[in-house]
């Protein structure tokens, strides 16, 4: 299993111009699949939607789910080359995959994503609300109304829309898994709107879990810390990227493959007595959440 030594001391300086970023230019490339991970059919024949599934945590989750026997719908914005690479990794596991490109903040796309999933697979068992974006600003006064609305539209409105359209088709034993962030618990002075949206996801998770408990549908979340994904070089300048994650207790950023097992756990029967909870793969930061 990976020990993260390839990221010890940080990563080389680099940056990208457009969010949510692409994996292909990243050095070193993010690791999305543990070479010694052996699936145990924990998700055999289940159907999952993974938003932001083209790269980073979303790709790692998609591949891990496929290794456990799930068919995966990979939703992404417009990173077609990354998405094709993810689809190939998913299908290498002997399951079916489906690509769907669009803006998760668009209610119409969320509706179509569910409709297409049902048309191709005839069922829906797992919803992973993972897509997100962030735009650092030096001060609250620099956050424009457009940025605020865009951040919340992607990070939380999309979760509401997709889950709302999926809910009529989720049966007992289904689950919803939301990606929040360590910033929801400790805040971030330069990502105020992003951290606020991630805090909203925690409350959304807890409230929805209570609302759906009697239906046997579990709702949980994962709050990653600094993970080496395309969003990082697409967000920060090269000097910030070079020191990314080095102030955590483990001294390095995490890899997507180190986060994906949390999603497998929450999607499987292993976590059958958990709902409304948040897992914290964050490099050792204590958040008491």
HUWO-V456756 format. One record per residue. N is the residue number from 0. RES is the residue in one letter. PHI is phi as a letter, one per 40 degrees, with the letter a starting at -180 (999 if undefined). PSI is psi as a letter, one per 30 degrees, with the letter a starting at -180 (999 if undefined). BURIAL is I if it has 9 or more other ideal C-beta (glycine too) atoms within 8 Angstrom, else O. Layout:
((N;RES;PHI;PSI;BURIAL) (N;RES;PHI;PSI;BURIAL))
//
This chain:
((0;X;999;k;O) (1;X;d;k;I) (2;X;b;g;O) (3;X;g;g;I) (4;X;c;f;O) (5;X;c;f;O) (6;X;b;g;I) (7;X;d;k;O) (8;X;g;g;O) (9;X;h;a;I) (10;X;b;l;I) (11;X;c;k;O) (12;X;d;k;O) (13;X;a;l;I) (14;X;a;l;I) (15;X;b;l;I) (16;X;c;f;O) (17;X;b;k;O) (18;X;c;l;I) (19;X;c;g;I) (20;X;g;l;I) (21;X;b;k;I) (22;X;c;e;I) (23;X;d;e;O) (24;X;c;f;O) (25;X;c;k;I) (26;X;b;k;O) (27;X;c;l;O) (28;X;c;k;O) (29;X;c;k;I) (30;X;c;j;I) (31;X;b;f;I) (32;X;a;j;I) (33;X;c;k;O) (34;X;c;e;O) (35;X;c;g;O) (36;X;c;k;I) (37;X;b;j;O) (38;X;c;l;I) (39;X;b;g;O) (40;X;f;h;O) (41;X;c;f;I) (42;X;b;g;I) (43;X;d;k;O) (44;X;g;g;O) (45;X;c;l;I) (46;X;b;k;I) (47;X;b;k;I) (48;X;c;k;I) (49;X;b;j;I) (50;X;c;l;I) (51;X;g;h;I) (52;X;c;f;I) (53;X;c;f;I) (54;X;a;l;I) (55;X;f;b;I) (56;X;c;e;I) (57;X;c;e;I) (58;X;c;e;I) (59;X;c;e;I) (60;X;c;e;I) (61;X;d;e;I) (62;X;c;e;I) (63;X;c;e;I) (64;X;c;e;I) (65;X;c;e;I) (66;X;c;f;I) (67;X;c;g;I) (68;X;g;g;I) (69;X;c;k;I) (70;X;c;k;I) (71;X;b;k;I) (72;X;c;j;I) (73;X;c;j;I) (74;X;c;k;I) (75;X;a;l;I) (76;X;c;d;I) (77;X;a;g;O) (78;X;c;i;I) (79;X;c;e;O) (80;X;c;e;O) (81;X;c;e;I) (82;X;c;e;I) (83;X;c;e;I) (84;X;c;e;I) (85;X;c;e;I) (86;X;d;e;I) (87;X;c;e;O) (88;X;c;e;I) (89;X;c;e;I) (90;X;c;f;I) (91;X;c;f;O) (92;X;c;g;I) (93;X;g;g;O) (94;X;b;l;I) (95;X;c;k;O) (96;X;b;l;I) (97;X;a;k;I) (98;X;c;k;I) (99;X;a;k;I) (100;X;b;k;I) (101;X;i;l;I) (102;X;c;j;O) (103;X;c;f;I) (104;X;c;f;O) (105;X;c;j;O) (106;X;d;e;O) (107;X;c;e;O) (108;X;c;e;I) (109;X;c;e;I) (110;X;c;e;I) (111;X;c;e;I) (112;X;c;e;I) (113;X;c;e;I) (114;X;d;e;O) (115;X;c;e;I) (116;X;c;e;I) (117;X;c;e;I) (118;X;c;e;O) (119;X;c;e;I) (120;X;b;f;I) (121;X;g;g;O) (122;X;a;l;O) (123;X;a;k;I) (124;X;b;f;I) (125;X;b;k;I) (126;X;b;j;I) (127;X;b;j;I) (128;X;c;j;I) (129;X;b;f;I) (130;X;c;k;I) (131;X;a;l;I) (132;X;a;l;I) (133;X;a;k;I) (134;X;b;j;I) (135;X;c;k;O) (136;X;b;k;I) (137;X;c;f;O) (138;X;a;l;O) (139;X;d;e;O) (140;X;c;f;O) (141;X;c;f;O) (142;X;c;j;I) (143;X;c;l;O) (144;X;d;e;O) (145;X;c;e;O) (146;X;c;e;I) (147;X;d;e;I) (148;X;c;e;O) (149;X;c;e;I) (150;X;c;e;I) (151;X;c;e;I) (152;X;c;e;I) (153;X;c;e;I) (154;X;c;e;I) (155;X;b;e;I) (156;X;c;e;I) (157;X;c;e;I) (158;X;c;e;I) (159;X;d;e;I) (160;X;c;e;I) (161;X;c;e;I) (162;X;c;e;I) (163;X;c;e;O) (164;X;c;f;I) (165;X;c;e;I) (166;X;d;e;I) (167;X;c;f;O) (168;X;b;f;I) (169;X;c;k;I) (170;X;b;l;O) (171;X;d;k;O) (172;X;g;f;O) (173;X;c;l;I) (174;X;a;l;I) (175;X;b;k;I) (176;X;b;k;I) (177;X;b;k;I) (178;X;c;j;I) (179;X;b;b;I) (180;X;a;l;I) (181;X;d;f;I) (182;X;c;f;I) (183;X;c;f;I) (184;X;b;e;I) (185;X;b;f;O) (186;X;g;l;O) (187;X;a;j;I) (188;X;c;f;O) (189;X;b;g;O) (190;X;b;h;I) (191;X;c;e;I) (192;X;c;e;I) (193;X;c;e;I) (194;X;c;e;I) (195;X;c;e;I) (196;X;c;e;I) (197;X;c;e;I) (198;X;c;e;I) (199;X;c;e;I) (200;X;c;e;I) (201;X;c;e;I) (202;X;c;e;O) (203;X;c;e;I) (204;X;c;e;I) (205;X;c;e;I) (206;X;c;e;O) (207;X;c;e;I) (208;X;c;e;I) (209;X;c;e;O) (210;X;c;f;O) (211;X;b;f;I) (212;X;d;e;I) (213;X;c;f;O) (214;X;c;f;O) (215;X;g;g;I) (216;X;b;k;I) (217;X;c;k;I) (218;X;b;j;I) (219;X;b;l;I) (220;X;a;l;I) (221;X;b;k;I) (222;X;b;i;I) (223;X;c;l;I) (224;X;c;b;I) (225;X;c;j;I) (226;X;b;k;I) (227;X;c;j;I) (228;X;b;l;I) (229;X;d;f;I) (230;X;c;f;I) (231;X;c;e;I) (232;X;c;f;I) (233;X;c;f;I) (234;X;b;e;I) (235;X;b;l;I) (236;X;c;l;O) (237;X;c;e;I) (238;X;c;e;O) (239;X;c;e;O) (240;X;c;e;I) (241;X;c;f;I) (242;X;b;g;I) (243;X;d;k;I) (244;X;g;f;I) (245;X;c;f;I) (246;X;c;g;O) (247;X;c;l;I) (248;X;d;e;O) (249;X;c;f;O) (250;X;g;g;O) (251;X;a;l;I) (252;X;c;l;I) (253;X;c;l;I) (254;X;b;k;I) (255;X;d;e;I) (256;X;c;f;I) (257;X;c;f;I) (258;X;c;e;I) (259;X;d;e;I) (260;X;c;f;I) (261;X;c;e;I) (262;X;c;e;I) (263;X;d;e;I) (264;X;d;e;I) (265;X;c;f;I) (266;X;c;f;I) (267;X;b;l;I) (268;X;c;f;O) (269;X;d;f;O) (270;X;b;h;I) (271;X;c;f;O) (272;X;b;g;O) (273;X;b;k;I) (274;X;a;k;I) (275;X;g;g;I) (276;X;b;l;O) (277;X;b;k;I) (278;X;c;l;I) (279;X;b;i;I) (280;X;c;i;I) (281;X;b;g;I) (282;X;g;g;I) (283;X;h;g;O) (284;X;c;k;I) (285;X;c;j;O) (286;X;b;f;I) (287;X;f;h;O) (288;X;b;999;O))
//
